[in-house]
Amino acid sequence: MATKKEILENTIKRCKQRNIIIPTYEEMRDPEKIPQGIKNELKKIGLWDLNSRNLFRITWKNEPVKSGGGFNGVNHMEIPSSLSGVKARIIILLGKFFPTGAHKVGATFGPLVERLVKGEFDPTTQKALWPSTGNYCRGGAYDSYLLACPSIAVLPEGMSKERFTWLKKIGSEVHATPGVESNVKEVFDKTYELKQERPEEVVVLNQFDEIGNPIWHYAVTGAAMEELYHQKKKKNENFTALFLTQGSAGTLGCGDYIRAKFPSVKVGAGEAWQCPTLLYNGFGGHRIEGIGDKHVPWIFNVKNLDMVADIDDDLCIRMIRLFNEKSGRSYLEKKMKIDHGIVGKLDLLGISSIANLVGAIKMARYYEMDSDDMIFTIATDSMELYQSRIEELRKEYGDYNEIQAARDFESFSSITTDRMLELSYWDKKRMHNLKYFTWIEQRGKSVEELDEQWYNKNYWKDQYNSYKEWDKKIKEFNERTGLLRKY
């Protein structure tokens, strides 16, 4: 077996041959630090192109164009009170303008790059396996391709057709497992089987226990939210709340960053009511692709939560028709007098993004927030990745019309504070202890580290701030390839 030093030499050689330069976390949070020569090269590259320079587009600040774009401010939209029904300002960061159309290219960056620069992954002999119930395997397969690493995607067979088509197109080895969004155990089982069959070849990068997933959001997403708040706030407005649905819990890593900057912030986590794991130790299947997987991820800092809100998947499914069908948009503009510019951007919200919006509204109502309050959330992806779902709904329920649009808007405007829990210390500990059943009983983690996560006050802080050390290693790696010298 090759040593780490030998593997690192293989990786450096391959990156040099393929002209691969790896960005730092600092460059991803602030693209102004990217060398001008690389920015010039990006002017000739499409946002989704399979070009290694698109590693530098793993940022919230891409110019929102399909090809040749540079960098601007944080991509976002604000939901007006006429649509949300609450006084608080709801700000949504937009994931559509990442390569692949989803921010998961960030969540998958850390787990793979950290191994590459440490000599723990050999792209000449190994494959990166990305177990997922959503966009994580897409982001992983994309990053793998750009980093010249073969990939394997394992995901439920019930996920959208677009995911499978794209994964096969990119050349990833694809394995479909039984079930839908919440059938994560089946994904784990297939992953374990592949690892047992090909132990030397397969390197598992599990989003639910890879700390590089939330580290990226801590370093990049949290900073983007902070910057956006200072740009948009008016005199007396506060960064009052952050709401994010809990899938891998990676995105919730930004909550630790925000808490450090705004100690009084309320952090809410959402899940599907049809799979109430956090709220009631429950289970079940649901249709909000990208969230809620019948277990508590190892990388989830539950202690940083203030609230859990469960969201009805039926409402989210109805909203994708209201927000995207011609009759739905017409109703919002003509009958509800919602600005044309806002209605025209509602396709920027995918299914889980709508769940995030619903959760933000629930938090605003629960805490009786007013116009001095700002709530931040994220649109992981857009409806571009779910057009087959719209077609399926048309076949199942028929053409969409104004009457149905009125019914759906009434349901949206009637969002209540039901199925919510403001968390006590012991509520949080109950949820944290649920990790035991997946990670200690089934996945070989230790009780000692489980307790360390809870009792060691510096555990999460030390984990998240390690990105600064990774930046040093990335710079050393790039120096050894020699490719940055011409810039």
C-alpha positions as a printed NumPy array, in Angstrom:
array([[  0.   ,   0.   ,   0.   ],
       [  1.284,   3.463,  -0.904],
       [  2.306,   5.857,   1.855],
       [  0.673,   9.263,   2.353],
       [  3.775,  10.88 ,   0.907],
       [  3.547,   8.745,  -2.232],
       [ -0.192,   9.367,  -2.601],
       [  0.354,  13.106,  -2.221],
       [  3.012,  12.976,  -4.934],
       [  0.554,  11.15 ,  -7.23 ],
       [ -2.095,  13.791,  -6.554],
       [  0.25 ,  16.722,  -7.125],
       [  1.438,  15.154, -10.377],
       [ -2.135,  14.605, -11.61 ],
       [ -3.225,  18.138, -10.711],
       [ -0.174,  19.523, -12.507],
       [ -0.978,  17.455, -15.603],
       [ -4.651,  18.476, -15.557],
       [ -3.95 ,  22.159, -14.77 ],
       [ -5.907,  22.021, -11.5  ],
       [ -5.579,  24.839,  -8.965],
       [ -7.493,  24.537,  -5.69 ],
       [ -9.139,  27.668,  -4.199],
       [ -8.852,  28.524,  -0.519],
       [-11.789,  29.082,   1.804],
       [-10.796,  32.738,   1.981],
       [-11.08 ,  33.025,  -1.798],
       [-14.482,  31.348,  -1.765],
       [-15.819,  33.771,   0.846],
       [-14.141,  36.766,  -0.814],
       [-13.561,  36.257,  -4.576],
       [-11.734,  39.592,  -4.713],
       [ -8.738,  37.591,  -3.442],
       [ -8.758,  35.31 ,  -6.507],
       [ -5.849,  36.077,  -8.902],
       [ -6.917,  38.301, -11.797],
       [ -5.533,  35.818, -14.322],
       [ -7.972,  33.164, -13.094],
       [-10.84 ,  35.677, -13.271],
       [ -9.859,  36.376, -16.872],
       [ -9.979,  32.657, -17.693],
       [-13.461,  32.372, -16.174],
       [-14.749,  34.891, -18.72 ],
       [-14.578,  32.092, -21.309],
       [-16.116,  29.366, -19.116],
       [-19.784,  28.502, -18.521],
       [-21.122,  28.278, -14.973],
       [-21.843,  24.545, -15.261],
       [-18.877,  23.669, -17.481],
       [-16.711,  20.712, -16.506],
       [-13.661,  22.911, -16.202],
       [-11.412,  22.875, -13.142],
       [-11.383,  26.677, -12.991],
       [-15.002,  26.476, -11.893],
       [-13.684,  25.414,  -8.493],
       [-13.242,  29.175,  -8.03 ],
       [-16.974,  29.614,  -8.565],
       [-17.803,  27.735,  -5.379],
       [-19.055,  30.962,  -3.825],
       [-22.291,  32.837,  -3.134],
       [-20.983,  35.765,  -5.179],
       [-21.06 ,  34.516,  -8.765],
       [-22.456,  36.896, -11.324],
       [-25.883,  35.36 , -12.117],
       [-25.231,  34.509, -15.758],
       [-24.816,  31.174, -17.525],
       [-21.403,  31.866, -19.006],
       [-18.437,  34.175, -18.64 ],
       [-19.556,  35.813, -15.43 ],
       [-17.342,  37.41 , -12.851],
       [-18.193,  38.045,  -9.22 ],
       [-20.557,  40.482,  -7.534],
       [-22.371,  40.702,  -4.205],
       [-24.115,  37.833,  -2.442],
       [-26.89 ,  36.401,  -4.637],
       [-30.18 ,  36.754,  -2.758],
       [-33.804,  37.796,  -2.872],
       [-36.082,  39.383,  -0.295],
       [-39.615,  38.107,   0.241],
       [-42.057,  41.02 ,   0.639],
       [-44.694,  41.099,   3.354],
       [-47.373,  40.972,   0.656],
       [-46.256,  37.397,  -0.019],
       [-44.992,  36.224,   3.384],
       [-47.79 ,  37.76 ,   5.428],
       [-45.363,  38.785,   8.196],
       [-43.744,  42.117,   9.009],
       [-40.228,  40.744,   9.408],
       [-37.854,  40.952,   6.448],
       [-37.049,  37.504,   5.054],
       [-33.752,  37.332,   3.141],
       [-32.968,  34.222,   1.082],
       [-29.487,  33.417,  -0.234],
       [-29.758,  31.835,  -3.696],
       [-28.021,  28.579,  -4.547],
       [-28.972,  28.52 ,  -8.237],
       [-25.886,  30.459,  -9.255],
       [-23.387,  27.871,  -8.073],
       [-22.054,  25.345, -10.602],
       [-24.665,  22.529, -10.842],
       [-27.317,  24.985,  -9.632],
       [-26.963,  24.107,  -5.946],
       [-24.66 ,  25.086,  -3.085],
       [-23.726,  21.458,  -2.403],
       [-20.566,  21.962,  -4.457],
       [-19.402,  23.829,  -1.358],
       [-20.475,  21.174,   1.113],
       [-18.577,  18.528,  -0.884],
       [-15.479,  20.642,  -1.454],
       [-14.042,  20.266,   2.043],
       [-14.373,  16.487,   2.518],
       [-12.552,  15.714,  -0.742],
       [ -9.978,  18.51 ,  -0.801],
       [ -8.911,  17.876,   2.78 ],
       [ -8.04 ,  14.289,   1.858],
       [ -6.296,  15.285,  -1.345],
       [ -3.949,  17.784,   0.279],
       [ -3.184,  15.362,   3.142],
       [ -2.333,  12.452,   0.865],
       [ -5.339,  10.43 ,   2.023],
       [ -7.005,  10.04 ,  -1.382],
       [ -5.26 ,   8.771,  -4.495],
       [ -7.141,   9.915,  -7.62 ],
       [ -5.15 ,   7.455,  -9.724],
       [ -6.477,   4.358,  -7.911],
       [ -9.487,   5.348,  -5.786],
       [-13.08 ,   6.525,  -6.189],
       [-14.897,   9.064,  -4.009],
       [-18.231,   7.632,  -2.897],
       [-20.922,  10.214,  -2.163],
       [-23.93 ,   8.743,  -0.276],
       [-26.844,  11.147,  -0.58 ],
       [-30.58 ,  11.702,  -0.68 ],
       [-30.306,  14.853,  -2.768],
       [-27.864,  17.359,  -4.201],
       [-24.86 ,  16.207,  -2.176],
       [-23.955,  13.436,  -4.605],
       [-24.39 ,  15.869,  -7.508],
       [-22.042,  18.346,  -5.867],
       [-19.627,  15.563,  -4.979],
       [-19.589,  14.106,  -8.483],
       [-19.037,  17.569,  -9.954],
       [-16.185,  18.466,  -7.604],
       [-14.679,  15.028,  -8.156],
       [-14.682,  15.561, -11.913],
       [-13.062,  18.985, -11.605],
       [-10.418,  17.536,  -9.281],
       [ -9.761,  14.573, -11.617],
       [-11.121,  12.069,  -9.084],
       [-13.44 ,   9.203, -10.162],
       [-16.754,   9.185,  -8.277],
       [-19.607,   6.962,  -7.12 ],
       [-23.102,   8.28 ,  -6.329],
       [-25.502,   6.362,  -4.074],
       [-29.015,   7.799,  -3.756],
       [-32.661,   6.667,  -3.432],
       [-34.414,   5.55 ,  -6.604],
       [-37.33 ,   7.877,  -5.816],
       [-35.316,  11.072,  -6.318],
       [-35.989,  13.316,  -9.309],
       [-35.094,  12.057, -12.79 ],
       [-32.899,  15.097, -13.39 ],
       [-30.466,  13.905, -10.738],
       [-29.919,  10.487, -12.314],
       [-29.652,  11.834, -15.86 ],
       [-27.032,  14.39 , -14.882],
       [-24.984,  11.944, -12.78 ],
       [-24.764,   9.474, -15.665],
       [-23.883,  12.253, -18.076],
       [-20.965,  13.346, -15.911],
       [-19.613,   9.799, -15.835],
       [-20.256,   8.944, -12.207],
       [-20.883,   5.332, -11.18 ],
       [-24.522,   5.437,  -9.974],
       [-26.327,   3.131,  -7.538],
       [-30.066,   3.649,  -6.863],
       [-31.335,   2.339,  -3.522],
       [-34.911,   1.468,  -2.458],
       [-37.152,   4.253,  -1.203],
       [-37.341,   8.015,  -1.235],
       [-35.988,  11.046,   0.595],
       [-36.114,   9.664,   4.136],
       [-34.722,   6.196,   3.291],
       [-31.18 ,   7.058,   4.295],
       [-30.467,   3.709,   5.976],
       [-30.78 ,   1.972,   2.626],
       [-28.215,   4.441,   1.255],
       [-25.908,   3.673,   4.168],
       [-26.344,  -0.071,   3.664],
       [-25.412,   0.117,  -0.029],
       [-22.453,   2.326,   0.814],
       [-21.246,  -0.207,   3.385],
       [-21.677,  -3.028,   0.85 ],
       [-19.589,  -1.228,  -1.783],
       [-16.9  ,  -0.419,   0.757],
       [-16.735,  -4.063,   1.844],
       [-16.539,  -5.272,  -1.746],
       [-13.856,  -2.766,  -2.814],
       [-12.084,  -1.647,   0.391],
       [ -8.959,  -0.23 ,  -1.256],
       [-10.748,   1.506,  -4.116],
       [-13.752,   3.097,  -2.393],
       [-13.364,   6.155,  -0.136],
       [-16.655,   7.048,   1.552],
       [-17.38 ,  10.762,   1.986],
       [-20.575,  10.68 ,   4.016],
       [-22.208,  14.115,   4.292],
       [-23.712,  13.214,   7.652],
       [-20.372,  12.766,   9.43 ],
       [-17.898,  14.707,   7.266],
       [-16.997,  17.833,   9.235],
       [-15.813,  19.486,   6.022],
       [-19.494,  19.833,   5.093],
       [-20.494,  22.299,   7.867],
       [-17.007,  23.845,   7.935],
       [-17.595,  25.208,   4.422],
       [-20.884,  26.765,   5.52 ],
       [-19.307,  28.153,   8.684],
       [-16.504,  29.806,   6.742],
       [-18.355,  30.849,   3.576],
       [-22.143,  30.868,   4.062],
       [-22.021,  32.456,   7.51 ],
       [-19.73 ,  35.205,   6.254],
       [-22.039,  35.808,   3.258],
       [-25.021,  36.255,   5.575],
       [-23.119,  38.64 ,   7.832],
       [-22.017,  40.736,   4.857],
       [-25.525,  40.829,   3.416],
       [-27.021,  41.877,   6.746],
       [-24.712,  44.871,   7.022],
       [-25.473,  45.871,   3.434],
       [-29.252,  45.657,   3.738],
       [-30.05 ,  46.622,   7.327],
       [-31.73 ,  49.898,   8.111],
       [-31.254,  51.931,  11.264],
       [-32.796,  49.726,  13.962],
       [-32.948,  46.352,  12.212],
       [-31.5  ,  43.268,  13.851],
       [-30.205,  39.917,  12.615],
       [-32.975,  38.264,  14.608],
       [-33.262,  34.724,  13.278],
       [-31.805,  32.058,  11.027],
       [-33.971,  29.195,   9.777],
       [-32.696,  26.172,   7.861],
       [-34.14 ,  22.738,   7.223],
       [-32.108,  19.864,   8.635],
       [-30.881,  17.368,   6.101],
       [-27.217,  16.596,   6.612],
       [-27.112,  19.598,   9.005],
       [-24.212,  20.939,   6.952],
       [-25.861,  24.27 ,   6.187],
       [-26.645,  24.701,   9.878],
       [-22.888,  25.054,  10.392],
       [-23.34 ,  28.702,   9.415],
       [-25.477,  29.052,  12.546],
       [-22.394,  28.7  ,  14.742],
       [-20.699,  31.499,  12.811],
       [-23.784,  33.715,  13.065],
       [-24.163,  32.988,  16.8  ],
       [-20.597,  34.186,  17.375],
       [-21.33 ,  37.441,  15.534],
       [-24.898,  37.96 ,  16.798],
       [-25.242,  36.221,  20.199],
       [-28.968,  36.948,  20.575],
       [-29.923,  35.309,  17.247],
       [-32.599,  32.601,  17.225],
       [-31.547,  29.54 ,  15.221],
       [-34.342,  27.301,  13.957],
       [-34.097,  23.893,  12.297],
       [-36.849,  22.468,  10.125],
       [-37.915,  18.993,   9.103],
       [-40.893,  17.447,   7.328],
       [-43.961,  16.877,   9.515],
       [-44.258,  13.508,   7.788],
       [-40.871,  12.518,   9.296],
       [-40.743,  14.258,  12.725],
       [-37.391,  12.921,  13.923],
       [-36.253,  15.904,  15.988],
       [-39.687,  16.897,  17.214],
       [-41.088,  13.51 ,  18.232],
       [-38.347,  10.911,  17.659],
       [-40.551,   9.956,  14.721],
       [-40.136,   8.484,  11.273],
       [-41.799,   8.273,   7.874],
       [-41.457,   9.201,   4.217],
       [-41.926,  12.662,   2.715],
       [-41.56 ,  14.705,  -0.461],
       [-39.29 ,  17.614,   0.499],
       [-36.184,  16.553,  -1.395],
       [-32.985,  17.399,   0.458],
       [-34.09 ,  17.291,   4.1  ],
       [-35.13 ,  14.96 ,   6.914],
       [-33.556,  11.516,   6.962],
       [-34.846,   9.704,  10.068],
       [-31.697,  10.269,  12.089],
       [-29.607,  13.042,  13.637],
       [-26.368,  13.696,  11.705],
       [-23.079,  13.302,  13.55 ],
       [-21.989,  16.787,  12.417],
       [-25.097,  18.511,  13.809],
       [-24.372,  20.872,  16.721],
       [-27.817,  20.496,  18.27 ],
       [-26.761,  22.597,  21.255],
       [-26.76 ,  25.689,  19.023],
       [-30.491,  25.377,  18.259],
       [-33.318,  27.454,  19.721],
       [-36.257,  25.947,  17.892],
       [-37.518,  23.069,  15.76 ],
       [-40.368,  23.58 ,  13.286],
       [-42.039,  20.804,  11.334],
       [-43.341,  21.602,   7.854],
       [-46.093,  19.84 ,   5.931],
       [-44.668,  18.488,   2.685],
       [-48.077,  18.896,   1.014],
       [-47.856,  22.672,   1.419],
       [-44.407,  22.73 ,  -0.2  ],
       [-45.591,  20.618,  -3.128],
       [-48.598,  22.892,  -3.639],
       [-46.356,  25.952,  -3.536],
       [-44.124,  24.747,  -6.366],
       [-47.226,  24.825,  -8.578],
       [-48.436,  28.21 ,  -7.275],
       [-44.976,  29.72 ,  -7.733],
       [-44.225,  28.18 , -11.143],
       [-47.432,  27.459, -13.076],
       [-48.66 ,  30.248, -15.363],
       [-52.067,  30.423, -13.648],
       [-50.416,  30.561, -10.233],
       [-48.16 ,  33.439, -11.16 ],
       [-51.01 ,  35.288, -12.807],
       [-53.075,  34.956,  -9.632],
       [-50.246,  36.273,  -7.454],
       [-49.742,  39.312,  -9.669],
       [-53.284,  40.234, -10.673],
       [-55.313,  39.175,  -7.668],
       [-52.814,  39.504,  -4.795],
       [-50.937,  42.469,  -6.325],
       [-47.524,  40.972,  -5.679],
       [-44.78 ,  42.707,  -7.604],
       [-44.036,  41.231, -11.015],
       [-40.308,  41.255, -10.307],
       [-40.755,  39.091,  -7.21 ],
       [-43.15 ,  36.658,  -8.892],
       [-40.713,  36.299, -11.774],
       [-38.023,  35.106,  -9.339],
       [-40.067,  32.484,  -7.479],
       [-38.629,  29.74 ,  -9.679],
       [-35.341,  30.396,  -7.857],
       [-36.808,  28.429,  -4.952],
       [-36.646,  24.626,  -5.126],
       [-38.771,  22.359,  -2.92 ],
       [-36.57 ,  22.487,   0.192],
       [-36.11 ,  26.226,  -0.386],
       [-39.866,  26.674,  -0.067],
       [-39.71 ,  24.636,   3.151],
       [-37.091,  27.101,   4.41 ],
       [-39.376,  29.997,   3.547],
       [-42.304,  28.36 ,   5.358],
       [-40.124,  27.789,   8.424],
       [-38.946,  31.397,   8.429],
       [-42.571,  32.554,   8.366],
       [-43.433,  30.204,  11.239],
       [-40.55 ,  31.614,  13.312],
       [-41.607,  35.189,  12.561],
       [-45.112,  34.449,  13.769],
       [-44.021,  32.485,  16.819],
       [-41.701,  35.231,  18.077],
       [-44.083,  38.025,  16.935],
       [-41.344,  39.677,  14.877],
       [-41.868,  43.119,  13.373],
       [-40.285,  45.287,  10.692],
       [-37.092,  45.734,  12.734],
       [-36.376,  42.013,  12.492],
       [-34.465,  40.263,   9.704],
       [-34.651,  36.508,   9.167],
       [-32.117,  34.767,   6.951],
       [-32.516,  31.466,   5.153],
       [-31.24 ,  29.69 ,   2.038],
       [-32.513,  28.472,  -1.312],
       [-30.325,  25.409,  -1.729],
       [-31.342,  25.078,  -5.374],
       [-34.026,  26.197,  -7.819],
       [-36.943,  24.632,  -9.688],
       [-34.625,  24.091, -12.646],
       [-33.728,  20.79 , -10.975],
       [-37.348,  19.691, -10.422],
       [-39.201,  20.202, -13.697],
       [-40.127,  16.516, -13.762],
       [-41.981,  17.029, -10.48 ],
       [-44.16 ,  19.713, -12.098],
       [-44.981,  17.322, -14.936],
       [-45.813,  14.545, -12.465],
       [-48.191,  16.851, -10.566],
       [-49.959,  17.852, -13.798],
       [-50.513,  14.209, -14.655],
       [-51.757,  13.416, -11.144],
       [-53.977,  16.446, -10.505],
       [-54.642,  17.943, -13.93 ],
       [-53.981,  21.431, -15.252],
       [-53.468,  24.203, -12.717],
       [-56.069,  26.973, -12.614],
       [-56.957,  30.161, -10.749],
       [-59.309,  28.396,  -8.328],
       [-56.575,  26.046,  -7.185],
       [-54.115,  28.953,  -7.024],
       [-56.51 ,  30.798,  -4.684],
       [-56.81 ,  27.737,  -2.445],
       [-53.065,  27.246,  -2.338],
       [-52.36 ,  30.889,  -1.566],
       [-54.9  ,  30.797,   1.24 ],
       [-53.052,  27.824,   2.756],
       [-49.729,  29.628,   2.401],
       [-51.052,  32.83 ,   3.947],
       [-52.528,  30.823,   6.839],
       [-49.238,  29.32 ,   8.048],
       [-49.477,  28.902,  11.813],
       [-47.207,  28.165,  14.766],
       [-48.34 ,  24.56 ,  15.123],
       [-45.813,  21.708,  15.211],
       [-43.074,  23.895,  16.696],
       [-40.966,  23.52 ,  19.823],
       [-38.846,  26.16 ,  21.519],
       [-36.01 ,  24.136,  22.97 ],
       [-34.974,  23.728,  26.579],
       [-31.583,  22.345,  27.567],
       [-33.084,  18.866,  27.95 ],
       [-34.922,  19.065,  24.613],
       [-31.584,  19.675,  22.923],
       [-29.89 ,  16.886,  24.821],
       [-32.662,  14.446,  23.887],
       [-32.12 ,  15.271,  20.213],
       [-28.34 ,  15.066,  20.571],
       [-28.601,  11.646,  22.212],
       [-30.534,  10.326,  19.199],
       [-27.157,  10.235,  17.443],
       [-26.333,   7.186,  19.543],
       [-28.655,   4.848,  17.652],
       [-27.183,   5.596,  14.223],
       [-23.577,   6.491,  14.919],
       [-22.534,   4.415,  17.923],
       [-24.696,   1.329,  17.406],
       [-24.393,   1.161,  13.618],
       [-21.444,   3.265,  12.433],
       [-18.636,   2.66 ,  14.892],
       [-18.466,   6.059,  16.593],
       [-17.668,   6.257,  20.307],
       [-19.769,   7.32 ,  23.27 ],
       [-16.78 ,   9.337,  24.446],
       [-16.865,  11.58 ,  21.374],
       [-20.635,  11.867,  21.585],
       [-20.197,  13.232,  25.104],
       [-17.286,  15.371,  23.931],
       [-19.579,  17.05 ,  21.404],
       [-21.992,  17.931,  24.197],
       [-19.786,  18.797,  27.177],
       [-16.612,  20.226,  25.655],
       [-17.328,  23.924,  25.146],
       [-14.559,  24.223,  22.552],
       [-15.404,  21.097,  20.513],
       [-17.391,  22.764,  17.747],
       [-15.401,  25.997,  17.796],
       [-12.17 ,  24.092,  17.231],
       [-13.706,  21.987,  14.476],
       [-15.059,  24.961,  12.55 ],
       [-11.979,  27.143,  12.825],
       [ -9.801,  24.394,  11.39 ],
       [-10.55 ,  25.804,   7.918],
       [ -7.738,  28.282,   8.534],
       [ -5.276,  25.41 ,   8.786],
       [ -6.718,  23.838,   5.631],
       [ -6.115,  27.085,   3.776],
       [ -2.421,  26.793,   4.652],
       [ -2.305,  23.23 ,   3.319],
       [ -4.127,  24.213,   0.128],
       [ -1.611,  27.001,  -0.48 ],
       [  1.272,  24.575,   0.101],
       [ -0.31 ,  22.101,  -2.323],
       [ -0.757,  24.751,  -5.019],
       [  2.821,  25.878,  -4.492],
       [  4.04 ,  22.337,  -5.143],
       [  2.092,  22.037,  -8.409],
       [  3.636,  25.327,  -9.483],
       [  0.536,  26.305, -11.464],
       [ -0.155,  29.552,  -9.61 ],
       [  3.211,  31.052, -10.443],
       [  2.11 ,  32.42 , -13.812],
       [ -0.631,  34.416, -12.086]])
